[in-house]
Amino acid sequence: MASAPLEPSGVRVGEGDGEPQDLVFTTMRAEGWRVAYLDAHLARMQEHAGRLGIAWPEDARAKAEAALVADMPTDRNSLILLSLTAAGVWAAESRPLTEDDEVALTCITHEAPRWSGGLTGTKHGGWEPYMVAKRAAVNAGADVALLIHDEAVVDADRATLLLLDDDGTAWYPDPEQGGIRSLTLESIVPGLAAEGIPVHSGRITATMLVRAREVVLLGTGIGVATMTSLDGEPVGAEGDDEFRSLCANLHQRALEGGWVDLEGES
Protein backbone atom coordinates (compact mmCIF):
# COMPACT_ATOMS: atom_id res chain seq x y z
CA MET A 1 0.00 0.00 0.00
CA ALA A 2 1.33 3.44 -0.87
CA SER A 3 2.12 5.79 2.00
CA ALA A 4 -0.24 8.65 2.72
CA PRO A 5 1.06 12.13 1.82
CA LEU A 6 2.85 14.28 4.32
CA GLU A 7 1.09 16.83 6.52
CA PRO A 8 2.94 20.19 6.50
CA SER A 9 5.04 19.35 9.56
CA GLY A 10 6.20 16.17 7.82
CA VAL A 11 4.06 13.48 9.43
CA ARG A 12 1.70 11.28 7.44
CA VAL A 13 -1.93 11.08 8.46
CA GLY A 14 -4.87 9.99 6.35
CA GLU A 15 -5.24 11.41 2.85
CA GLY A 16 -4.11 14.91 2.00
CA ASP A 17 -7.26 15.68 0.01
CA GLY A 18 -9.61 14.86 2.89
CA GLU A 19 -12.45 17.05 4.07
CA PRO A 20 -11.99 19.33 7.10
CA GLN A 21 -14.61 17.44 9.09
CA ASP A 22 -12.81 14.10 8.58
CA LEU A 23 -10.41 14.54 11.49
CA VAL A 24 -8.80 16.86 14.00
CA PHE A 25 -5.10 16.62 14.81
CA THR A 26 -2.16 18.13 16.63
CA THR A 27 1.61 17.72 16.31
CA MET A 28 3.61 17.39 19.50
CA ARG A 29 7.21 16.96 20.51
CA ALA A 30 8.30 13.70 22.14
CA GLU A 31 11.40 12.49 23.97
CA GLY A 32 11.50 8.91 25.17
CA TRP A 33 8.26 8.17 27.03
CA ARG A 34 7.24 11.78 27.43
CA VAL A 35 5.53 14.44 25.31
CA ALA A 36 5.47 18.23 25.63
CA TYR A 37 2.35 20.20 26.59
CA LEU A 38 0.01 17.21 26.38
CA ASP A 39 -2.86 18.92 28.21
CA ALA A 40 -2.59 22.04 26.04
CA HIS A 41 -2.54 19.94 22.87
CA LEU A 42 -5.62 18.00 23.93
CA ALA A 43 -7.43 21.18 24.95
CA ARG A 44 -6.77 22.70 21.54
CA MET A 45 -7.85 19.49 19.83
CA GLN A 46 -11.09 19.51 21.82
CA GLU A 47 -11.75 23.14 20.91
CA HIS A 48 -11.13 22.46 17.23
CA ALA A 49 -13.14 19.23 17.29
CA GLY A 50 -16.13 21.22 18.51
CA ARG A 51 -15.76 23.65 15.61
CA LEU A 52 -15.46 20.74 13.16
CA GLY A 53 -18.45 18.85 14.55
CA ILE A 54 -16.31 15.91 15.72
CA ALA A 55 -17.53 14.30 18.94
CA TRP A 56 -15.04 14.52 21.82
CA PRO A 57 -15.07 11.35 23.98
CA GLU A 58 -15.10 11.50 27.76
CA ASP A 59 -12.09 9.16 27.89
CA ALA A 60 -10.13 11.25 25.38
CA ARG A 61 -7.02 11.51 27.58
CA ALA A 62 -6.74 7.74 28.04
CA LYS A 63 -7.30 7.01 24.35
CA ALA A 64 -4.85 9.68 23.29
CA GLU A 65 -2.17 8.30 25.60
CA ALA A 66 -2.79 4.75 24.34
CA ALA A 67 -2.33 5.91 20.74
CA LEU A 68 0.83 7.80 21.64
CA VAL A 69 2.35 4.89 23.58
CA ALA A 70 1.66 2.51 20.69
CA ASP A 71 3.68 4.70 18.32
CA MET A 72 6.28 6.18 20.68
CA PRO A 73 9.84 5.86 19.27
CA THR A 74 11.88 5.87 22.48
CA ASP A 75 15.29 5.78 20.78
CA ARG A 76 15.15 9.35 19.45
CA ASN A 77 13.51 12.75 19.75
CA SER A 78 10.53 12.98 17.46
CA LEU A 79 7.40 14.75 16.32
CA ILE A 80 4.22 12.81 16.83
CA LEU A 81 1.05 13.68 14.99
CA LEU A 82 -1.97 12.69 17.08
CA SER A 83 -5.33 12.57 15.31
CA LEU A 84 -8.97 11.80 16.05
CA THR A 85 -11.27 10.95 13.14
CA ALA A 86 -14.95 11.76 12.85
CA ALA A 87 -15.55 8.02 13.37
CA GLY A 88 -13.86 8.22 16.78
CA VAL A 89 -10.56 6.53 15.83
CA TRP A 90 -7.39 7.77 17.52
CA ALA A 91 -4.04 7.39 15.75
CA ALA A 92 -0.46 8.59 16.12
CA GLU A 93 2.45 8.70 13.71
CA SER A 94 5.98 9.95 14.26
CA ARG A 95 9.02 11.25 12.45
CA PRO A 96 12.49 12.35 13.63
CA LEU A 97 12.76 15.87 15.03
CA THR A 98 15.25 17.92 13.03
CA GLU A 99 14.52 21.56 13.91
CA ASP A 100 18.10 22.15 15.07
CA ASP A 101 19.04 22.42 11.38
CA GLU A 102 16.58 25.27 10.80
CA VAL A 103 17.87 28.39 12.57
CA ALA A 104 17.54 30.74 9.57
CA LEU A 105 14.68 30.39 7.08
CA THR A 106 13.72 32.13 3.84
CA CYS A 107 10.05 32.73 3.03
CA ILE A 108 7.67 33.48 0.21
CA THR A 109 4.13 34.82 0.33
CA HIS A 110 1.27 32.53 -0.68
CA GLU A 111 -2.50 32.90 -0.69
CA ALA A 112 -4.00 31.55 2.55
CA PRO A 113 -6.57 28.74 2.31
CA ARG A 114 -10.05 29.61 3.57
CA TRP A 115 -12.96 27.46 4.70
CA SER A 116 -16.51 28.44 5.60
CA GLY A 117 -18.43 27.87 8.83
CA GLY A 118 -15.65 28.78 11.25
CA LEU A 119 -13.37 25.94 10.09
CA THR A 120 -10.53 28.25 9.06
CA GLY A 121 -7.95 28.26 11.84
CA THR A 122 -8.54 24.68 12.97
CA LYS A 123 -6.14 21.76 12.57
CA HIS A 124 -8.38 19.64 10.39
CA GLY A 125 -8.33 16.95 7.72
CA GLY A 126 -8.34 19.22 4.69
CA TRP A 127 -4.73 20.25 4.80
CA GLU A 128 -3.80 19.70 1.14
CA PRO A 129 -3.68 23.52 0.58
CA TYR A 130 -0.91 23.74 3.19
CA MET A 131 1.05 21.10 1.29
CA VAL A 132 0.54 23.11 -1.90
CA ALA A 133 1.92 26.20 -0.13
CA LYS A 134 4.91 24.27 1.14
CA ARG A 135 5.65 22.91 -2.33
CA ALA A 136 5.39 26.44 -3.72
CA ALA A 137 8.04 27.56 -1.24
CA VAL A 138 10.34 24.68 -2.18
CA ASN A 139 9.85 25.35 -5.91
CA ALA A 140 10.79 29.00 -5.30
CA GLY A 141 13.96 27.96 -3.48
CA ALA A 142 12.57 29.04 -0.09
CA ASP A 143 11.89 27.23 3.17
CA VAL A 144 8.48 28.44 4.34
CA ALA A 145 5.34 29.90 2.78
CA LEU A 146 3.71 32.77 4.65
CA LEU A 147 -0.04 32.56 4.15
CA ILE A 148 -1.62 35.88 3.15
CA HIS A 149 -5.29 36.91 3.20
CA ASP A 150 -6.53 40.41 2.40
CA GLU A 151 -2.88 41.60 2.18
CA ALA A 152 -2.08 40.53 5.75
CA VAL A 153 -0.20 37.56 7.17
CA VAL A 154 -2.59 34.94 8.53
CA ASP A 155 -0.25 32.04 9.26
CA ALA A 156 2.57 30.00 7.72
CA ASP A 157 2.61 26.50 6.28
CA ARG A 158 4.26 25.08 9.41
CA ALA A 159 4.90 27.90 11.86
CA THR A 160 3.61 31.03 13.57
CA LEU A 161 5.22 34.38 12.90
CA LEU A 162 6.38 36.76 15.64
CA LEU A 163 7.64 40.21 14.67
CA LEU A 164 9.78 42.52 16.81
CA ASP A 165 9.03 46.12 15.84
CA ASP A 166 11.38 49.09 16.18
CA ASP A 167 9.59 50.21 19.36
CA GLY A 168 10.38 46.93 21.14
CA THR A 169 6.86 45.55 20.84
CA ALA A 170 6.27 42.03 19.48
CA TRP A 171 3.37 41.22 17.17
CA TYR A 172 1.78 38.04 15.83
CA PRO A 173 -1.08 37.65 13.32
CA ASP A 174 -4.56 38.33 14.69
CA PRO A 175 -6.26 34.92 15.27
CA GLU A 176 -9.53 36.46 14.12
CA GLN A 177 -8.06 36.46 10.59
CA GLY A 178 -7.94 32.66 10.60
CA GLY A 179 -4.51 31.65 11.88
CA ILE A 180 -4.03 28.53 13.98
CA ARG A 181 -3.44 29.11 17.67
CA SER A 182 0.24 28.47 18.47
CA LEU A 183 1.10 26.56 21.65
CA THR A 184 4.78 27.34 21.12
CA LEU A 185 4.03 31.06 21.07
CA GLU A 186 1.81 30.79 24.15
CA SER A 187 4.62 29.07 26.03
CA ILE A 188 7.02 32.02 25.62
CA VAL A 189 4.69 35.03 25.92
CA PRO A 190 4.99 35.25 29.74
CA GLY A 191 8.76 35.20 29.47
CA LEU A 192 8.78 37.94 26.84
CA ALA A 193 6.55 40.10 29.03
CA ALA A 194 8.91 39.54 31.96
CA GLU A 195 11.76 40.77 29.73
CA GLY A 196 9.84 43.97 29.00
CA ILE A 197 8.61 42.96 25.55
CA PRO A 198 4.82 43.26 25.31
CA VAL A 199 3.20 40.86 22.84
CA HIS A 200 0.12 41.81 20.82
CA SER A 201 -1.89 40.36 17.97
CA GLY A 202 -2.71 42.52 14.97
CA ARG A 203 -2.75 42.96 11.23
CA ILE A 204 0.73 42.29 9.86
CA THR A 205 1.58 43.26 6.28
CA ALA A 206 4.54 42.33 4.12
CA THR A 207 5.77 45.93 4.42
CA MET A 208 5.87 45.63 8.21
CA LEU A 209 7.89 42.41 7.93
CA VAL A 210 10.52 43.89 5.65
CA ARG A 211 11.10 46.88 7.96
CA ALA A 212 10.95 44.92 11.26
CA ARG A 213 13.91 44.73 13.61
CA GLU A 214 13.64 40.92 13.71
CA VAL A 215 11.09 38.31 12.65
CA VAL A 216 11.05 34.80 14.05
CA LEU A 217 9.09 31.69 13.15
CA LEU A 218 7.85 29.45 15.93
CA GLY A 219 6.58 25.89 15.75
CA THR A 220 6.67 22.45 17.29
CA GLY A 221 8.72 21.15 14.39
CA ILE A 222 11.05 24.09 13.70
CA GLY A 223 11.45 25.38 17.25
CA VAL A 224 12.53 29.03 16.95
CA ALA A 225 14.06 30.25 13.69
CA THR A 226 14.87 33.61 12.13
CA MET A 227 13.11 34.76 8.96
CA THR A 228 15.92 36.12 6.82
CA SER A 229 14.04 37.09 3.66
CA LEU A 230 10.57 37.42 2.18
CA ASP A 231 10.03 37.05 -1.58
CA GLY A 232 13.72 37.77 -2.05
CA GLU A 233 13.76 40.91 0.09
CA PRO A 234 15.93 40.88 3.26
CA VAL A 235 14.10 40.89 6.60
CA GLY A 236 15.47 42.22 9.87
CA ALA A 237 18.61 44.10 10.80
CA GLU A 238 21.69 42.35 9.46
CA GLY A 239 23.49 40.36 12.15
CA ASP A 240 20.81 41.02 14.80
CA ASP A 241 19.95 37.74 16.51
CA GLU A 242 19.09 38.89 20.04
CA PHE A 243 15.34 38.43 19.76
CA ARG A 244 15.60 34.96 18.25
CA SER A 245 18.11 33.95 20.92
CA LEU A 246 15.80 35.23 23.66
CA CYS A 247 12.80 33.40 22.19
CA ALA A 248 14.85 30.22 21.81
CA ASN A 249 15.99 30.38 25.44
CA LEU A 250 12.43 30.98 26.63
CA HIS A 251 11.22 28.11 24.46
CA GLN A 252 13.79 25.74 25.96
CA ARG A 253 12.96 26.91 29.49
CA ALA A 254 9.24 26.38 28.90
CA LEU A 255 9.88 22.91 27.50
CA GLU A 256 11.77 21.90 30.63
CA GLY A 257 8.60 22.44 32.64
CA GLY A 258 6.20 21.19 29.99
CA TRP A 259 6.97 17.49 29.72
CA VAL A 260 4.34 14.90 30.61
CA ASP A 261 5.29 11.27 31.22
CA LEU A 262 2.97 8.82 29.50
CA GLU A 263 1.33 5.95 31.32
CA GLY A 264 2.47 2.48 30.33
CA GLU A 265 6.14 3.35 29.86
CA SER A 266 8.65 0.58 30.40
N, C-alpha and C positions, 0 to 999 in steps of 0.2 A: 504494500500500500504506500502511495506517495505521502511524504510528510506534508502537514498543513503549512501554509505560509507563515511568515514571521510577523508578529505584532511589532509595533514600532520600537519597543525596547529590546527586541531580539528574541522573544520567547514565542514558541508556537502555541496557538490555542484555537481550536475549531477551524472554521473557514473564513478567510479574509473578507469574503463578500457577503457575510451574514447580515442579518437585520439587527438594528440596535436592541430590540426587545428579546433577542435570542439569549443573551447572557450579560452578566456584570462581572467585572474583574478588577484586580489590583495587582501591582508588581511590587514585591518586597525584597529586601536584602536579607540574606541568610548566611550564617556562619556556624558550621557544625550543627548542633541540635537547637539552635536558637534563631529567631527572626526579629527584625527591628520593627518597632511601632505596631505590633500586631493589633492591639485594641483600636488604634487610630485607623488602620487599614480596614478593619471589619466595620467600624462605624461609618467610614466613607462608602464602603460597599453597600451597607444597609440603606444609607441615604440615597445612593444612586439606584439601587434596586427598586425603591419606592417610586422614583421618578420614571423608571422603565416598566413598571407594572409587574415586576418579578417578586413572587412571594418570598419573604424572609423567614426561614424556619426558626422556631424557638431554640433549637439545639444547634444553632449556626456555629457557635464557637467550637463545640466538640467535633462537628463535621469538618470544619475548616482545618482544625489541628490534625485530624486523621488524614485528610488529603495531603497536607504538608509533610507529615511524617512519612507517608508512603513514597514521597518523591524526594525526600531530603538527601542531597549529596553531601555527606559529612566530611569528605576528603578535601573540600575546597570551598572558598567563598563563592557565593552564587546569587543570581537573581531568580526568584521564584514567582511565576505568574499563577495566582490563585483565582479561580473562576467559579461562578455558580450559574447554571443554565436555567432557562425558564421552566424546564422540566424538573428542577430541583437537584441536579447532579453537580456535585463538587468535584473539581479536578485541580491538579497542580502540575506545573512543568518548569524545569529549571534550565539555566545556562550559566556558564562561568561569568563572574563579575570582572570587568576589565576597565572600569572607569579611571584607573590610575594613568592610563595612556592618553586621557582626553583632558588635558589641562587648558589648552587653547583651541577654540573651535571657530571655524568660519561659517557664515550663515547666508542664506538667501531668503527673500520674501516669497510667500506662496499663499494663494487664496485659501482662507479657512473653510473647512467643511461646516455645513449648517444642517440641523435637523429641526423638525417642528415639534410642538407639544412639550417643550421643556427638556428635550433629550440632549440638546447641545450642552456640552460641559460635563457629561457623564462618561464613565469608562464602560463602554458598551460593546456589543458584538459587531457593530458596523464600522470597523476601524480601517477598512480598505483605503479610504481617502488619506489617512495618515501615512500609510505605506506609499501611496502615490507621491505625497509630499516629500517623504524621505528619499524616494528614488529620484525625484526632481533635484534635490540637493546634491546627491551623489553624481548625477549626470552633469551638474553644473560645476563639479569639482569642489563642492562645499561639504560641510559636515552635518549641518542642521538646517531645517526649513522653519522659519518663523511664519506663523499662520496669521494672516491679515484679513480683517473684515472691516469694511467702512473706513479704510485707510488707517486703522489702528491695530496694534499687535493684540491678538487674542490669546495665543498660546504658541507652542512649538511642537514639532513632531514627537519629541521625547524629552521635553524639559519645560521648566518655567523660567521666565526671564525676570531678572531683578536689576534695575538701573540705579546707579548712584549719580545724582545730579550735582551740578556745580555748587549748590547751596548745602550739600551734605545730607540731603534727604534721599531716601531710597524709595523706588516706585516699582510696582508690579502691575500687570494688566488687570483691569477691573473685572472681577468674576461675573458681573452682570452682562458682560459682552460675550460670555460663552466659554471662557477658559476652564480648564479642569483644576480643581482645588489641589494645591501642592502640599503634601505632608512634609516634604523636605524644607520648603520655605517656612512653614509653620513652626518647624523645630528650631529655626535660628532667629526668628523675629524677636523673641524676648532678649536674646543676647545682643542683637543689634541695638535695641532700645537702651540696654544697659551701657552700651558703648557710646551713647549719645547720637545714634543714627535712627531717627524716626522712619517708620515704614508705612507707606500709604499705597492704596490701589488707585488707579486712574487710567485715563486714556493716554496711551503711549504710541507716538507716531515714529515713523522711520527717521524723520528729522531729529527728534529728541534723542534717538539712539546714537546717531552719528556724532552729535555734539556732547554726549554724556561723558562724565569723568571716567567711569568704568561701567561695563555691563557684564553681568555673570549669568550663567545658565545653571539651573539647579534641577537635580532629578535623582531618583533612586538608582538609576543605571549609570549616569555620568558623574554623580557626586556634585562637585562645584567646579565649573570651568569658566574661563574668560571668553567672551565673544570678541574676536579680534577684527572681524570685518562683516559688512552687510552689503550684499550685492556688489562686492568688489571695492566698497568704500571702507577705509579704516574706521574702527570704532574705539573710543577711549584714548586717554593720554598715553603716548608711547612710553613703555617701560613702567607704567604705573600698575602695580599688582597688589597694593595694600588692601583694597576692598575684597578682592577674591581670596587673599590669604586669610583675612578676618573671617569671611564667610566659611571657608574651609575648616578653620579651627573651631568655629562654633558648631559646624556640622559634625565634626568628629567628637566634640564634647557632648553634643546631644545624643549621638549614637551610643556613647558609653553608658548613658542612663536609659537607653530605649530598648535594650534587648529583652526578649521574653523567651524563656526556656520552654520547649514544647514537651507535652506529656508523652510518655512512651519512649523516651530516649534511652539508649543502651549505655 
